[in-house]
Structures are given as C-alpha cells and as structure tokens.
Amino acid sequence: MCMTKQELEAKVQEIRKYKAMAEEAAEIQKSLEAEIITYMVENEIDTEITDSAKITYKPQTRATLDKKRLEEDLGSLEEYIKVTKYNVLRIK
C-alpha cells in the first residue's frame, strides 16, 4: 500500500484525534468507577446486583518476587532473564 506524506499526515491526525477521545473516555470511566466505589463503601457492601450487572468491590492480593532481594541473596539472575523483542509504533 503506497501512501503519500499528505495521506500519512492525515492518518497521524486521525490517530491523535482518537487517542484524545480515548483519554477523555478513560477519565469519564474513572470518574464513574469512583462514584460506584463511593456507593459501595458508604453502604458497606462488597457485592451489588442490578438489572444488568453484578458489581463487586473486594480486596485482592498479588504475590510478586523481589528481584533486588533475590540478587542480594543469590547473586546474578542473568541466566534466568528472558528477553522478548517486539516492535512499537510511537507517534509524537
């Protein structure tokens, strides 16, 4: 697919427009989620069921490895490192 620089610029402008729309939508989503969390906390509930959704707000845990501490205790972890390569499109 051959494209002129003018067509490329139009694509970049379109991408920027959609990125701005996505950022705005993400901010609206965060605001709505905050309101729902406030509702759940104020009513001291962790589960609510509506006509179209089941809403939960419960604690969750996540276990991770402390790489710095492992390196202090075991030395270099170089032989265990897995490197993945991929292409990234950036538009500034």
C-alpha positions in Angstrom: 0.0 0.0 0.0 1.7 3.2 -1.1 0.8 6.3 0.7 1.8 10.0 0.2 3.2 12.0 3.0 0.0 14.1 3.0 -2.1 10.9 3.4 0.3 9.7 6.2 -0.1 13.1 8.0 -3.9 12.7 7.7 -3.6 9.2 9.3 -1.5 10.6 12.1 -4.0 13.4 12.8 -6.8 10.8 12.9 -4.8 8.7 15.4 -4.3 11.8 17.6 -8.0 12.5 17.5 -8.9 9.0 18.6 -6.2 9.0 21.3 -7.7 12.2 22.7 -11.2 10.7 22.6 -9.9 7.5 24.3 -8.2 9.6 27.1 -11.4 11.6 27.6 -13.4 8.4 27.8 -10.9 6.9 30.2 -11.3 9.9 32.5 -15.0 9.7 32.4 -14.8 5.9 33.2 -12.5 6.6 36.2 -14.9 9.2 37.5 -17.9 6.8 37.2 -15.9 4.0 38.8 -15.1 6.3 41.7 -18.7 7.1 42.2 -19.6 3.4 42.3 -16.8 2.7 44.8 -18.1 5.5 46.9 -21.6 3.9 46.8 -20.2 0.5 47.8 -18.1 1.9 50.7 -20.8 4.2 52.0 -23.3 1.3 52.1 -20.6 -1.1 53.5 -21.3 -3.7 50.8 -18.9 -5.7 48.7 -21.4 -7.0 46.2 -24.4 -5.4 44.5 -26.6 -6.8 41.8 -28.5 -4.6 39.4 -30.8 -5.4 36.4 -27.8 -5.6 34.1 -24.7 -6.1 36.2 -23.1 -7.8 39.2 -20.8 -5.3 40.9 -18.2 -6.4 43.4 -15.6 -4.3 45.4 -13.5 -6.8 47.4 -9.9 -6.9 48.5 -7.5 -8.8 46.3 -3.9 -9.9 46.8 -1.0 -10.2 44.4 2.3 -12.1 45.0 5.4 -10.9 43.3 9.1 -11.7 43.5 11.5 -9.1 44.9 14.2 -9.1 42.3 16.6 -6.9 44.3 16.5 -9.1 47.3 16.9 -12.3 45.3 20.0 -10.8 43.7 21.3 -9.8 47.1 20.8 -13.4 48.4 21.6 -15.4 45.3 23.8 -13.1 43.2 23.3 -12.6 39.5 20.0 -13.7 38.0 21.2 -13.2 34.4 20.8 -16.8 33.4 17.1 -16.6 34.3 16.2 -13.5 32.4 14.0 -13.9 29.4 14.1 -11.1 26.8 11.3 -10.6 24.4 11.6 -8.3 21.4 8.7 -6.6 19.7 8.1 -3.5 17.5 6.4 -0.4 19.0 4.8 2.4 17.0 5.2 5.8 18.6 3.8 9.0 17.2 4.9 12.3 18.8 
